[in-house]
């Protein structure tokens, strides 16, 4: 049964990520904003759910659905890595380095924001 919760959450997270990519697809962008945005939003959700979990508010199936499935499907390290690699190959070294540095720093900040929101909104 745990696999079902991971599967369903992962599918929903992947649909959200695909939706963001589709929304930004009409725009010609050098920087991989869709992956960047999906990863940041996923980190906020993850931080919020971790905060809620630490307060004992989530059962194991909900944790598996959101923490492992949804956030795992919504965020994407492999796409981030591939897009960064493609930027390097295209000679866009500044964009590639900015993607690495800004993504890591903002995703860490997003986890923190999610944790704070969870502490604030979950009683």
N, CA, C and O atoms as CSV, one atom per row, in Angstrom:
chain,resi,resn,atom,element,x,y,z
A,1,UNK,N,N,0.803,-1.205,0.000
A,1,UNK,CA,C,0.000,0.000,0.000
A,1,UNK,C,C,0.848,1.273,0.000
A,1,UNK,O,O,0.462,2.250,-0.642
A,2,UNK,N,N,1.994,1.297,0.699
A,2,UNK,CA,C,2.811,2.519,0.669
A,2,UNK,C,C,3.232,2.917,-0.744
A,2,UNK,O,O,3.332,4.103,-1.056
A,3,UNK,N,N,3.478,1.925,-1.591
A,3,UNK,CA,C,3.890,2.218,-2.958
A,3,UNK,C,C,2.797,2.963,-3.724
A,3,UNK,O,O,3.093,3.797,-4.580
A,4,UNK,N,N,1.557,2.665,-3.421
A,4,UNK,CA,C,0.442,3.342,-4.078
A,4,UNK,C,C,0.441,4.839,-3.752
A,4,UNK,O,O,0.210,5.667,-4.633
A,5,UNK,N,N,0.699,5.187,-2.481
A,5,UNK,CA,C,0.729,6.594,-2.083
A,5,UNK,C,C,1.889,7.333,-2.747
A,5,UNK,O,O,1.734,8.477,-3.173
A,6,UNK,N,N,3.041,6.687,-2.836
A,6,UNK,CA,C,4.188,7.295,-3.517
A,6,UNK,C,C,3.877,7.459,-5.002
A,6,UNK,O,O,4.167,8.500,-5.591
A,7,UNK,N,N,3.292,6.437,-5.598
A,7,UNK,CA,C,2.936,6.458,-7.013
A,7,UNK,C,C,1.951,7.588,-7.323
A,7,UNK,O,O,2.165,8.354,-8.262
A,8,UNK,N,N,0.893,7.692,-6.553
A,8,UNK,CA,C,-0.123,8.724,-6.788
A,8,UNK,C,C,0.439,10.128,-6.565
A,8,UNK,O,O,0.192,11.032,-7.364
A,9,UNK,N,N,1.188,10.310,-5.488
A,9,UNK,CA,C,1.802,11.612,-5.222
A,9,UNK,C,C,2.805,11.988,-6.297
A,9,UNK,O,O,2.848,13.136,-6.739
A,10,UNK,N,N,3.610,11.024,-6.715
A,10,UNK,CA,C,4.604,11.275,-7.755
A,10,UNK,C,C,3.956,11.647,-9.075
A,10,UNK,O,O,4.437,12.534,-9.781
A,11,UNK,N,N,2.872,10.975,-9.407
A,11,UNK,CA,C,2.151,11.302,-10.633
A,11,UNK,C,C,1.585,12.709,-10.591
A,11,UNK,O,O,1.684,13.451,-11.568
A,12,UNK,N,N,0.992,13.080,-9.462
A,12,UNK,CA,C,0.435,14.422,-9.324
A,12,UNK,C,C,1.531,15.483,-9.378
A,12,UNK,O,O,1.365,16.515,-10.026
A,13,UNK,N,N,2.641,15.234,-8.704
A,13,UNK,CA,C,3.767,16.169,-8.742
A,13,UNK,C,C,4.321,16.328,-10.155
A,13,UNK,O,O,4.658,17.437,-10.570
A,14,UNK,N,N,4.414,15.235,-10.883
A,14,UNK,CA,C,4.904,15.291,-12.260
A,14,UNK,C,C,3.958,16.083,-13.150
A,14,UNK,O,O,4.400,16.818,-14.033
A,15,UNK,N,N,2.657,15.934,-12.921
A,15,UNK,CA,C,1.676,16.709,-13.686
A,15,UNK,C,C,1.828,18.198,-13.392
A,15,UNK,O,O,1.744,19.020,-14.304
A,16,UNK,N,N,2.049,18.553,-12.128
A,16,UNK,CA,C,2.269,19.962,-11.778
A,16,UNK,C,C,3.508,20.502,-12.488
A,16,UNK,O,O,3.489,21.606,-13.032
A,17,UNK,N,N,4.592,19.712,-12.478
A,17,UNK,CA,C,5.833,20.151,-13.134
A,17,UNK,C,C,5.606,20.313,-14.636
A,17,UNK,O,O,6.057,21.293,-15.229
A,18,UNK,N,N,4.923,19.375,-15.241
A,18,UNK,CA,C,4.621,19.443,-16.664
A,18,UNK,C,C,3.751,20.666,-16.960
A,18,UNK,O,O,3.945,21.333,-17.977
A,19,UNK,N,N,2.803,20.959,-16.085
A,19,UNK,CA,C,1.943,22.123,-16.256
A,19,UNK,C,C,2.727,23.425,-16.251
A,19,UNK,O,O,2.468,24.314,-17.062
A,20,UNK,N,N,3.674,23.535,-15.349
A,20,UNK,CA,C,4.512,24.736,-15.312
A,20,UNK,C,C,5.319,24.854,-16.608
A,20,UNK,O,O,5.437,25.940,-17.176
A,21,UNK,N,N,5.868,23.736,-17.065
A,21,UNK,CA,C,6.642,23.755,-18.315
A,21,UNK,C,C,5.757,24.175,-19.487
A,21,UNK,O,O,6.189,24.938,-20.351
A,22,UNK,N,N,4.522,23.681,-19.517
A,22,UNK,CA,C,3.603,24.045,-20.594
A,22,UNK,C,C,3.230,25.523,-20.538
A,22,UNK,O,O,3.108,26.173,-21.576
A,23,UNK,N,N,3.047,26.059,-19.321
A,23,UNK,CA,C,2.710,27.473,-19.181
A,23,UNK,C,C,3.827,28.378,-19.691
A,23,UNK,O,O,3.564,29.429,-20.276
A,24,UNK,N,N,5.062,27.969,-19.469
A,24,UNK,CA,C,6.204,28.792,-19.878
A,24,UNK,C,C,6.704,28.458,-21.275
A,24,UNK,O,O,7.556,29.169,-21.808
A,25,UNK,N,N,6.198,27.400,-21.870
A,25,UNK,CA,C,6.656,26.948,-23.183
A,25,UNK,C,C,6.517,27.997,-24.290
A,25,UNK,O,O,7.394,28.070,-25.151
A,26,UNK,N,N,5.457,28.812,-24.309
A,26,UNK,CA,C,5.330,29.793,-25.398
A,26,UNK,C,C,6.418,30.863,-25.412
A,26,UNK,O,O,6.607,31.548,-26.417
A,27,UNK,N,N,7.122,31.003,-24.316
A,27,UNK,CA,C,8.130,32.050,-24.216
A,27,UNK,C,C,9.497,31.510,-24.600
A,27,UNK,O,O,9.846,30.383,-24.249
A,28,UNK,N,N,10.264,32.304,-25.313
A,28,UNK,CA,C,11.625,31.923,-25.665
A,28,UNK,C,C,12.533,32.353,-24.523
A,28,UNK,O,O,12.781,33.541,-24.321
A,29,UNK,N,N,13.016,31.382,-23.790
A,29,UNK,CA,C,13.811,31.660,-22.597
A,29,UNK,C,C,15.153,30.946,-22.687
A,29,UNK,O,O,15.218,29.770,-23.045
A,30,UNK,N,N,16.207,31.654,-22.363
A,30,UNK,CA,C,17.523,31.023,-22.323
A,30,UNK,C,C,17.697,30.276,-21.009
A,30,UNK,O,O,18.259,29.181,-20.972
A,31,UNK,N,N,17.215,30.872,-19.951
A,31,UNK,CA,C,17.345,30.284,-18.613
A,31,UNK,C,C,16.214,29.280,-18.393
A,31,UNK,O,O,15.084,29.545,-18.804
A,32,UNK,N,N,16.480,28.143,-17.760
A,32,UNK,CA,C,15.445,27.115,-17.552
A,32,UNK,C,C,14.483,27.455,-16.396
A,32,UNK,O,O,14.514,26.830,-15.336
A,33,UNK,N,N,13.642,28.450,-16.632
A,33,UNK,CA,C,12.752,28.948,-15.586
A,33,UNK,C,C,11.721,27.925,-15.110
A,33,UNK,O,O,11.373,27.918,-13.929
A,34,UNK,N,N,11.230,27.072,-15.986
A,34,UNK,CA,C,10.200,26.105,-15.579
A,34,UNK,C,C,10.745,25.146,-14.520
A,34,UNK,O,O,10.097,24.918,-13.498
A,35,UNK,N,N,11.907,24.597,-14.754
A,35,UNK,CA,C,12.520,23.695,-13.778
A,35,UNK,C,C,12.874,24.450,-12.506
A,35,UNK,O,O,12.664,23.956,-11.399
A,36,UNK,N,N,13.405,25.633,-12.674
A,36,UNK,CA,C,13.761,26.488,-11.541
A,36,UNK,C,C,12.537,26.740,-10.653
A,36,UNK,O,O,12.607,26.575,-9.435
A,37,UNK,N,N,11.434,27.134,-11.257
A,37,UNK,CA,C,10.214,27.419,-10.515
A,37,UNK,C,C,9.635,26.164,-9.863
A,37,UNK,O,O,9.215,26.200,-8.706
A,38,UNK,N,N,9.613,25.067,-10.597
A,38,UNK,CA,C,9.101,23.814,-10.042
A,38,UNK,C,C,9.916,23.380,-8.822
A,38,UNK,O,O,9.351,22.942,-7.820
A,39,UNK,N,N,11.225,23.501,-8.907
A,39,UNK,CA,C,12.071,23.092,-7.784
A,39,UNK,C,C,11.863,23.986,-6.564
A,39,UNK,O,O,11.833,23.494,-5.436
A,40,UNK,N,N,11.721,25.273,-6.774
A,40,UNK,CA,C,11.501,26.191,-5.650
A,40,UNK,C,C,10.145,25.925,-5.001
A,40,UNK,O,O,10.047,25.834,-3.778
A,41,UNK,N,N,9.109,25.802,-5.812
A,41,UNK,CA,C,7.775,25.534,-5.257
A,41,UNK,C,C,7.741,24.187,-4.528
A,41,UNK,O,O,7.114,24.057,-3.477
A,42,UNK,N,N,8.408,23.208,-5.087
A,42,UNK,CA,C,8.472,21.900,-4.436
A,42,UNK,C,C,9.175,21.984,-3.085
A,42,UNK,O,O,8.768,21.323,-2.130
A,43,UNK,N,N,10.210,22.780,-3.007
A,43,UNK,CA,C,10.929,22.947,-1.738
A,43,UNK,C,C,10.063,23.642,-0.691
A,43,UNK,O,O,10.136,23.309,0.492
A,44,UNK,N,N,9.248,24.598,-1.114
A,44,UNK,CA,C,8.336,25.246,-0.163
A,44,UNK,C,C,7.326,24.226,0.359
A,44,UNK,O,O,7.079,24.152,1.562
A,45,UNK,N,N,6.747,23.444,-0.546
A,45,UNK,CA,C,5.792,22.404,-0.134
A,45,UNK,C,C,6.475,21.404,0.789
A,45,UNK,O,O,5.917,21.024,1.818
A,46,UNK,N,N,7.674,20.980,0.426
A,46,UNK,CA,C,8.404,20.017,1.246
A,46,UNK,C,C,8.671,20.563,2.645
A,46,UNK,O,O,8.441,19.872,3.637
A,47,UNK,N,N,9.155,21.798,2.725
A,47,UNK,CA,C,9.410,22.402,4.032
A,47,UNK,C,C,8.148,22.492,4.864
A,47,UNK,O,O,8.165,22.199,6.059
A,48,UNK,N,N,7.039,22.903,4.230
A,48,UNK,CA,C,5.761,23.004,4.933
A,48,UNK,C,C,5.314,21.641,5.457
A,48,UNK,O,O,4.897,21.520,6.609
A,49,UNK,N,N,5.402,20.627,4.616
A,49,UNK,CA,C,4.970,19.284,5.017
A,49,UNK,C,C,5.888,18.685,6.082
A,49,UNK,O,O,5.418,17.963,6.962
A,50,UNK,N,N,7.173,18.969,6.017
A,50,UNK,CA,C,8.103,18.509,7.054
A,50,UNK,C,C,7.748,19.168,8.381
A,50,UNK,O,O,7.733,18.513,9.423
A,51,UNK,N,N,7.464,20.467,8.340
A,51,UNK,CA,C,7.079,21.177,9.551
A,51,UNK,C,C,5.816,20.570,10.155
A,51,UNK,O,O,5.730,20.361,11.365
A,52,UNK,N,N,4.852,20.294,9.305
A,52,UNK,CA,C,3.605,19.681,9.751
A,52,UNK,C,C,3.867,18.289,10.317
A,52,UNK,O,O,3.293,17.901,11.334
A,53,UNK,N,N,4.724,17.563,9.658
A,53,UNK,CA,C,5.071,16.215,10.109
A,53,UNK,C,C,5.753,16.234,11.480
A,53,UNK,O,O,5.485,15.383,12.328
A,54,UNK,N,N,6.633,17.209,11.683
A,54,UNK,CA,C,7.339,17.318,12.961
A,54,UNK,C,C,6.389,17.623,14.116
A,54,UNK,O,O,6.683,17.316,15.271
A,55,UNK,N,N,5.258,18.223,13.796
A,55,UNK,CA,C,4.247,18.496,14.817
A,55,UNK,C,C,3.321,17.302,15.026
A,55,UNK,O,O,2.370,17.376,15.805
A,56,UNK,N,N,3.599,16.207,14.333
A,56,UNK,CA,C,2.810,14.996,14.486
A,56,UNK,C,C,1.483,15.020,13.754
A,56,UNK,O,O,0.597,14.217,14.047
A,57,UNK,N,N,1.336,15.927,12.808
A,57,UNK,CA,C,0.061,16.095,12.129
A,57,UNK,C,C,-0.143,15.244,10.895
A,57,UNK,O,O,-1.209,15.321,10.284
A,58,UNK,N,N,0.821,14.442,10.502
A,58,UNK,CA,C,0.694,13.649,9.286
A,58,UNK,C,C,0.877,12.166,9.586
A,58,UNK,O,O,1.806,11.771,10.291
A,59,UNK,N,N,-0.016,11.359,9.045
A,59,UNK,CA,C,0.214,9.919,9.173
A,59,UNK,C,C,1.200,9.477,8.095
A,59,UNK,O,O,1.547,10.257,7.208
A,60,UNK,N,N,1.641,8.250,8.171
A,60,UNK,CA,C,2.691,7.754,7.284
A,60,UNK,C,C,2.281,7.800,5.815
A,60,UNK,O,O,3.108,8.111,4.957
A,61,UNK,N,N,1.028,7.497,5.513
A,61,UNK,CA,C,0.592,7.511,4.113
A,61,UNK,C,C,0.598,8.914,3.529
A,61,UNK,O,O,0.948,9.097,2.363
A,62,UNK,N,N,0.217,9.900,4.318
A,62,UNK,CA,C,0.237,11.290,3.843
A,62,UNK,C,C,1.690,11.734,3.639
A,62,UNK,O,O,1.996,12.432,2.672
A,63,UNK,N,N,2.573,11.336,4.537
A,63,UNK,CA,C,4.000,11.651,4.370
A,63,UNK,C,C,4.521,11.053,3.070
A,63,UNK,O,O,5.210,11.726,2.305
A,64,UNK,N,N,4.192,9.787,2.822
A,64,UNK,CA,C,4.657,9.138,1.600
A,64,UNK,C,C,4.093,9.835,0.361
A,64,UNK,O,O,4.805,10.017,-0.627
A,65,UNK,N,N,2.826,10.221,0.411
A,65,UNK,CA,C,2.191,10.884,-0.716
A,65,UNK,C,C,2.875,12.214,-1.028
A,65,UNK,O,O,3.227,12.478,-2.178
A,66,UNK,N,N,3.065,13.056,0.002
A,66,UNK,CA,C,3.600,14.400,-0.235
A,66,UNK,C,C,5.133,14.456,-0.233
A,66,UNK,O,O,5.735,14.963,-1.180
A,67,UNK,N,N,5.760,13.938,0.819
A,67,UNK,CA,C,7.205,14.108,0.968
A,67,UNK,C,C,7.992,13.300,-0.059
A,67,UNK,O,O,8.971,13.790,-0.622
A,68,UNK,N,N,7.570,12.075,-0.298
A,68,UNK,CA,C,8.302,11.219,-1.234
A,68,UNK,C,C,7.715,11.343,-2.642
A,68,UNK,O,O,8.441,11.590,-3.604
A,69,UNK,N,N,6.396,11.168,-2.753
A,69,UNK,CA,C,5.763,11.142,-4.062
A,69,UNK,C,C,5.630,12.500,-4.713
A,69,UNK,O,O,6.277,12.768,-5.726
A,70,UNK,N,N,4.787,13.378,-4.138
A,70,UNK,CA,C,4.502,14.660,-4.775
A,70,UNK,C,C,5.767,15.497,-4.958
A,70,UNK,O,O,6.057,15.942,-6.069
A,71,UNK,N,N,6.513,15.713,-3.890
A,71,UNK,CA,C,7.711,16.556,-3.996
A,71,UNK,C,C,8.781,15.901,-4.861
A,71,UNK,O,O,9.524,16.588,-5.560
A,72,UNK,N,N,8.859,14.574,-4.815
A,72,UNK,CA,C,9.809,13.872,-5.680
A,72,UNK,C,C,9.453,13.995,-7.153
A,72,UNK,O,O,10.335,14.112,-8.004
A,73,UNK,N,N,8.150,13.968,-7.455
A,73,UNK,CA,C,7.707,14.101,-8.836
A,73,UNK,C,C,7.698,15.545,-9.319
A,73,UNK,O,O,7.904,15.815,-10.502
A,74,UNK,N,N,7.459,16.467,-8.394
A,74,UNK,CA,C,7.363,17.885,-8.751
A,74,UNK,C,C,8.748,18.488,-8.971
A,74,UNK,O,O,8.951,19.246,-9.920
A,75,UNK,N,N,9.686,18.163,-8.114
A,75,UNK,CA,C,11.049,18.677,-8.278
A,75,UNK,C,C,11.811,17.728,-9.197
A,75,UNK,O,O,11.401,16.586,-9.404
A,76,UNK,N,N,12.910,18.206,-9.738
A,76,UNK,CA,C,13.634,17.355,-10.670
A,76,UNK,C,C,15.114,17.730,-10.729
A,76,UNK,O,O,15.493,18.719,-11.357
A,77,UNK,N,N,15.920,16.941,-10.081
A,77,UNK,CA,C,17.352,17.192,-10.111
A,77,UNK,C,C,17.952,16.780,-11.453
A,77,UNK,O,O,18.886,17.417,-11.942
A,78,UNK,N,N,17.418,15.723,-12.043
A,78,UNK,CA,C,17.979,15.265,-13.318
A,78,UNK,C,C,17.747,16.287,-14.434
A,78,UNK,O,O,18.641,16.533,-15.244
A,79,UNK,N,N,16.559,16.880,-14.480
A,79,UNK,CA,C,16.294,17.906,-15.500
A,79,UNK,C,C,17.139,19.143,-15.247
A,79,UNK,O,O,17.692,19.728,-16.177
A,80,UNK,N,N,17.235,19.538,-13.975
A,80,UNK,CA,C,18.099,20.661,-13.600
A,80,UNK,C,C,19.533,20.407,-14.086
A,80,UNK,O,O,20.158,21.287,-14.677
A,81,UNK,N,N,20.038,19.217,-13.836
A,81,UNK,CA,C,21.407,18.886,-14.237
A,81,UNK,C,C,21.562,18.889,-15.747
A,81,UNK,O,O,22.546,19.416,-16.267
A,82,UNK,N,N,20.604,18.308,-16.456
A,82,UNK,CA,C,20.670,18.261,-17.912
A,82,UNK,C,C,20.602,19.662,-18.517
A,82,UNK,O,O,21.370,19.992,-19.421
A,83,UNK,N,N,19.683,20.480,-18.016
A,83,UNK,CA,C,19.574,21.837,-18.554
A,83,UNK,C,C,20.827,22.654,-18.267
A,83,UNK,O,O,21.253,23.454,-19.099
A,84,UNK,N,N,21.411,22.456,-17.103
A,84,UNK,CA,C,22.657,23.156,-16.767
A,84,UNK,C,C,23.788,22.694,-17.689
A,84,UNK,O,O,24.579,23.503,-18.173
A,85,UNK,N,N,23.849,21.390,-17.922
A,85,UNK,CA,C,24.852,20.835,-18.833
A,85,UNK,C,C,24.679,21.410,-20.236
A,85,UNK,O,O,25.660,21.764,-20.889
A,86,UNK,N,N,23.436,21.505,-20.699
A,86,UNK,CA,C,23.169,22.061,-22.028
A,86,UNK,C,C,23.577,23.533,-22.112
A,86,UNK,O,O,24.062,23.986,-23.149
A,87,UNK,N,N,23.383,24.272,-21.028
A,87,UNK,CA,C,23.824,25.670,-21.004
A,87,UNK,C,C,25.345,25.747,-21.152
A,87,UNK,O,O,25.858,26.575,-21.905
A,88,UNK,N,N,26.062,24.881,-20.431
A,88,UNK,CA,C,27.521,24.854,-20.559
A,88,UNK,C,C,27.927,24.518,-21.995
A,88,UNK,O,O,28.803,25.166,-22.568
A,89,UNK,N,N,27.281,23.498,-22.570
A,89,UNK,CA,C,27.620,23.095,-23.937
A,89,UNK,C,C,27.325,24.189,-24.963
A,89,UNK,O,O,28.015,24.295,-25.977
A,90,UNK,N,N,26.300,25.001,-24.698
A,90,UNK,CA,C,25.936,26.083,-25.621
A,90,UNK,C,C,26.791,27.329,-25.406
A,90,UNK,O,O,26.576,28.353,-26.056
A,91,UNK,N,N,27.759,27.243,-24.496
A,91,UNK,CA,C,28.625,28.382,-24.221
A,91,UNK,C,C,27.986,29.421,-23.314
A,91,UNK,O,O,28.516,30.522,-23.166
A,92,UNK,N,N,26.883,29.094,-22.722
A,92,UNK,CA,C,26.178,30.000,-21.806
A,92,UNK,C,C,26.655,29.761,-20.366
A,92,UNK,O,O,25.865,29.430,-19.482
A,93,UNK,N,N,27.949,29.934,-20.157
A,93,UNK,CA,C,28.544,29.618,-18.861
A,93,UNK,C,C,27.975,30.455,-17.720
A,93,UNK,O,O,27.796,29.952,-16.611
A,94,UNK,N,N,27.693,31.708,-17.981
A,94,UNK,CA,C,27.114,32.575,-16.953
A,94,UNK,C,C,25.745,32.083,-16.510
A,94,UNK,O,O,25.451,32.029,-15.315
A,95,UNK,N,N,24.901,31.720,-17.490
A,95,UNK,CA,C,23.584,31.187,-17.158
A,95,UNK,C,C,23.704,29.861,-16.406
A,95,UNK,O,O,22.963,29.609,-15.456
A,96,UNK,N,N,24.634,29.026,-16.835
A,96,UNK,CA,C,24.814,27.729,-16.192
A,96,UNK,C,C,25.238,27.892,-14.733
A,96,UNK,O,O,24.676,27.257,-13.841
A,97,UNK,N,N,26.226,28.739,-14.501
A,97,UNK,CA,C,26.684,28.966,-13.124
A,97,UNK,C,C,25.608,29.648,-12.283
A,97,UNK,O,O,25.438,29.332,-11.105
A,98,UNK,N,N,24.890,30.576,-12.889
A,98,UNK,CA,C,23.795,31.235,-12.169
A,98,UNK,C,C,22.716,30.214,-11.805
A,98,UNK,O,O,22.159,30.256,-10.708
A,99,UNK,N,N,22.428,29.305,-12.723
A,99,UNK,CA,C,21.430,28.276,-12.449
A,99,UNK,C,C,21.841,27.418,-11.253
A,99,UNK,O,O,21.020,27.109,-10.389
A,100,UNK,N,N,23.098,27.044,-11.214
A,100,UNK,CA,C,23.584,26.217,-10.102
A,100,UNK,C,C,23.507,26.982,-8.784
A,100,UNK,O,O,22.920,26.504,-7.813
A,101,UNK,N,N,24.093,28.148,-8.758
A,101,UNK,CA,C,24.194,28.913,-7.507
A,101,UNK,C,C,22.822,29.392,-7.036
A,101,UNK,O,O,22.457,29.200,-5.876
A,102,UNK,N,N,22.075,30.006,-7.929
A,102,UNK,CA,C,20.778,30.565,-7.533
A,102,UNK,C,C,19.791,29.452,-7.182
A,102,UNK,O,O,19.030,29.585,-6.223
A,103,UNK,N,N,19.793,28.361,-7.941
A,103,UNK,CA,C,18.880,27.255,-7.637
A,103,UNK,C,C,19.145,26.677,-6.256
A,103,UNK,O,O,18.216,26.484,-5.471
A,104,UNK,N,N,20.392,26.403,-5.960
A,104,UNK,CA,C,20.710,25.808,-4.653
A,104,UNK,C,C,20.368,26.777,-3.526
A,104,UNK,O,O,19.735,26.387,-2.545
A,105,UNK,N,N,20.779,28.023,-3.656
A,105,UNK,CA,C,20.512,28.985,-2.585
A,105,UNK,C,C,19.018,29.242,-2.403
A,105,UNK,O,O,18.527,29.259,-1.275
A,106,UNK,N,N,18.297,29.440,-3.496
A,106,UNK,CA,C,16.865,29.719,-3.371
A,106,UNK,C,C,16.069,28.487,-2.936
A,106,UNK,O,O,15.058,28.620,-2.246
A,107,UNK,N,N,16.504,27.314,-3.321
A,107,UNK,CA,C,15.815,26.106,-2.848
A,107,UNK,C,C,16.039,25.905,-1.349
A,107,UNK,O,O,15.128,25.471,-0.643
A,108,UNK,N,N,17.224,26.211,-0.862
A,108,UNK,CA,C,17.452,26.156,0.589
A,108,UNK,C,C,16.583,27.184,1.309
A,108,UNK,O,O,15.995,26.890,2.349
A,109,UNK,N,N,16.509,28.379,0.753
A,109,UNK,CA,C,15.640,29.406,1.313
A,109,UNK,C,C,14.174,28.970,1.253
A,109,UNK,O,O,13.414,29.224,2.187
A,110,UNK,N,N,13.778,28.321,0.169
A,110,UNK,CA,C,12.398,27.856,0.022
A,110,UNK,C,C,12.049,26.793,1.061
A,110,UNK,O,O,10.937,26.786,1.590
A,111,UNK,N,N,12.991,25.896,1.357
A,111,UNK,CA,C,12.764,24.907,2.426
A,111,UNK,C,C,12.527,25.643,3.736
A,111,UNK,O,O,11.595,25.326,4.474
A,112,UNK,N,N,13.366,26.620,4.021
A,112,UNK,CA,C,13.230,27.399,5.254
A,112,UNK,C,C,11.873,28.117,5.296
A,112,UNK,O,O,11.201,28.114,6.327
A,113,UNK,N,N,11.476,28.727,4.179
A,113,UNK,CA,C,10.182,29.415,4.115
A,113,UNK,C,C,9.049,28.424,4.383
A,113,UNK,O,O,8.121,28.725,5.133
A,114,UNK,N,N,9.126,27.258,3.777
A,114,UNK,CA,C,8.111,26.236,4.012
A,114,UNK,C,C,8.054,25.804,5.464
A,114,UNK,O,O,6.969,25.626,6.017
A,115,UNK,N,N,9.217,25.634,6.089
A,115,UNK,CA,C,9.263,25.267,7.509
A,115,UNK,C,C,8.631,26.358,8.374
A,115,UNK,O,O,7.855,26.061,9.283
A,116,UNK,N,N,8.959,27.605,8.094
A,116,UNK,CA,C,8.403,28.735,8.850
A,116,UNK,C,C,6.893,28.822,8.644
A,116,UNK,O,O,6.145,29.017,9.602
A,117,UNK,N,N,6.446,28.680,7.403
A,117,UNK,CA,C,5.008,28.714,7.136
A,117,UNK,C,C,4.292,27.590,7.893
A,117,UNK,O,O,3.208,27.783,8.442
A,118,UNK,N,N,4.914,26.436,7.907
A,118,UNK,CA,C,4.328,25.314,8.636
A,118,UNK,C,C,4.227,25.586,10.124
A,118,UNK,O,O,3.220,25.265,10.754
A,119,UNK,N,N,5.263,26.173,10.681
A,119,UNK,CA,C,5.229,26.515,12.116
A,119,UNK,C,C,4.185,27.558,12.408
A,119,UNK,O,O,3.560,27.538,13.468
A,120,UNK,N,N,3.985,28.482,11.464
A,120,UNK,CA,C,3.050,29.572,11.653
A,120,UNK,C,C,1.598,29.145,11.461
A,120,UNK,O,O,0.724,29.539,12.234
A,121,UNK,N,N,1.337,28.333,10.423
A,121,UNK,CA,C,-0.032,27.989,10.080
A,121,UNK,C,C,-0.540,26.701,10.705
A,121,UNK,O,O,-1.751,26.529,10.841
A,122,UNK,N,N,0.337,25.801,11.086
A,122,UNK,CA,C,-0.091,24.527,11.655
A,122,UNK,C,C,-0.004,24.631,13.170
A,122,UNK,O,O,1.064,24.871,13.735
A,123,UNK,N,N,-1.144,24.446,13.811
A,123,UNK,CA,C,-1.176,24.547,15.279
A,123,UNK,C,C,-1.258,23.192,15.918
A,123,UNK,O,O,-1.293,23.090,17.145
